[in-house]
């Protein structure tokens, strides 16, 4: 068992076979506000900076990259869910991508919410610190409360630096 992101889906199934690999949501604590939720989802993020000199072309490129066909064509290479809301897994997709299909089952059939993964929305320095801190928590050298306080300090530091340039 491993806790990892979807970009390993293709690697795992190609190496171990489709019948030897599966996934399940990380269990939640009793009384959780969101007992049926998955972290992550499509991991293709696109950014247009406000300083761009080519806004129409940037938008055109993003619209192209998020078309269903481009997303489906990149599944095998990326091992990620297409991030086009019109996509529905075909029978061929289901047989070739059982892990991704099971995520669709959780979201579309079992009605799990799909929240954006922490490292998809946070600044890189904060993500790096988060991974290091999590290793300490899981390894038992840092308590969860201490880790949360430390993360808060790290984020405040980042925001103060970002505000001043």
C-alpha positions in Angstrom: 0.0 0.0 0.0 1.2 3.5 -0.7 -0.4 6.9 -0.3 0.4 8.8 -3.5 -1.1 10.9 -6.2 -2.8 9.9 -9.4 0.2 10.5 -11.6 1.5 7.0 -10.6 -1.7 5.3 -11.8 -0.3 4.3 -15.2 3.1 3.3 -13.8 1.5 1.0 -11.2 -0.9 -0.7 -13.6 1.7 -1.1 -16.3 4.2 -2.6 -13.8 1.8 -4.7 -11.6 -1.1 -5.4 -13.9 -4.7 -4.1 -13.7 -5.9 -6.8 -11.4 -3.1 -6.3 -8.8 -3.7 -2.6 -8.2 -6.6 -0.8 -6.6 -7.4 2.3 -4.7 -9.5 3.4 -1.8 -10.2 6.7 -0.1 -8.1 7.5 2.9 -10.3 6.7 6.0 -11.7 9.7 7.9 -12.1 10.3 11.6 -15.4 9.5 13.2 -17.6 12.6 13.1 -15.8 14.2 10.1 -17.6 17.0 8.4 -16.8 15.5 5.0 -16.9 11.7 5.5 -17.1 11.0 1.8 -14.3 12.9 0.2 -11.3 12.4 -2.0 -8.3 14.7 -2.2 -7.0 15.5 -5.6 -8.4 15.1 -9.0 -7.2 16.4 -12.3 -3.7 17.6 -11.8 -3.4 19.8 -14.8 -3.4 23.4 -13.7 -3.0 26.4 -16.0 -2.0 29.9 -15.1 -2.2 33.2 -16.9 -0.2 36.0 -15.3 -1.8 39.4 -15.1 1.4 40.8 -16.8 0.9 38.7 -19.9 1.2 40.5 -23.2 -0.7 37.8 -25.1 -3.9 37.2 -23.1 -6.1 36.2 -26.1 -3.5 33.6 -27.2 -3.0 32.4 -23.6 -6.7 31.8 -23.2 -6.9 30.1 -26.6 -4.1 27.7 -25.6 -5.8 26.9 -22.3 -9.1 26.2 -24.0 -7.3 23.8 -26.4 -5.4 22.1 -23.6 -8.6 21.5 -21.7 -10.6 20.0 -24.6 -11.8 16.5 -24.0 -9.7 15.1 -26.9 -6.4 16.6 -25.6 -7.2 15.4 -22.1 -8.0 11.9 -23.2 -4.9 11.7 -25.4 -2.7 12.6 -22.4 -4.2 10.1 -19.9 -1.7 7.3 -20.6 1.3 9.6 -20.4 0.1 11.5 -17.3 -2.0 8.9 -15.6 -4.4 11.6 -14.5 -8.1 12.2 -14.8 -9.1 14.4 -17.7 -10.0 17.8 -16.4 -12.8 18.4 -18.8 -16.2 18.1 -17.2 -17.8 16.6 -20.3 -15.6 13.5 -20.1 -17.3 10.2 -19.3 -15.3 7.0 -19.1 -15.9 4.8 -22.2 -15.7 1.0 -22.0 -12.2 1.2 -23.6 -11.1 3.8 -21.0 -12.5 1.6 -18.2 -10.6 -1.4 -19.3 -7.3 0.5 -19.8 -7.6 2.8 -16.8 -9.2 0.9 -13.9 -7.8 3.2 -11.2 -9.0 6.3 -12.9 -12.4 4.7 -13.6 -12.7 3.8 -9.9 -12.2 7.5 -9.0 -15.1 8.3 -11.3 -17.1 5.7 -9.6 -16.5 7.3 -6.2 -17.3 10.8 -7.5 -20.2 10.1 -10.0 -21.9 7.1 -8.4 -21.0 7.1 -4.7 -21.2 10.9 -4.6 -17.8 11.6 -2.9 -16.7 15.2 -3.1 -13.5 15.8 -4.8 -11.4 18.5 -3.1 -8.3 20.1 -4.6 -5.1 18.6 -3.3 -3.1 20.8 -0.9 0.0 20.8 -3.1 -2.1 22.0 -6.1 -3.1 25.2 -4.6 -0.3 26.2 -2.1 3.0 27.9 -2.9 5.9 25.6 -3.6 7.9 26.6 -0.5 4.9 25.9 1.7 4.3 22.6 0.0 7.9 21.5 0.5 7.6 22.5 4.2 4.3 20.6 4.5 5.8 17.4 3.1 8.8 17.6 5.5 6.4 18.3 8.4 4.1 15.4 7.5 7.1 13.1 7.5 7.8 14.1 11.0 4.2 13.7 12.1 3.9 10.2 10.5 7.3 9.3 11.9 6.3 10.3 15.4 8.9 13.0 15.9 6.5 16.0 15.6 3.1 16.2 17.2 0.0 17.1 15.0 -0.6 20.3 17.0 3.0 21.4 16.7 3.0 20.6 13.0 -0.2 22.7 12.5 1.3 25.7 14.4 4.5 25.4 12.4 2.6 25.3 9.1 0.6 28.4 10.2 3.9 30.2 10.9 5.3 29.1 7.6 2.3 30.3 5.7 2.2 33.7 7.5 5.9 34.1 6.7 5.2 33.4 3.0 2.3 35.8 2.9 4.3 38.6 4.6 7.1 38.1 2.0 4.7 38.0 -0.9 3.0 41.1 0.2 6.2 43.1 0.4 7.8 41.6 -2.7 
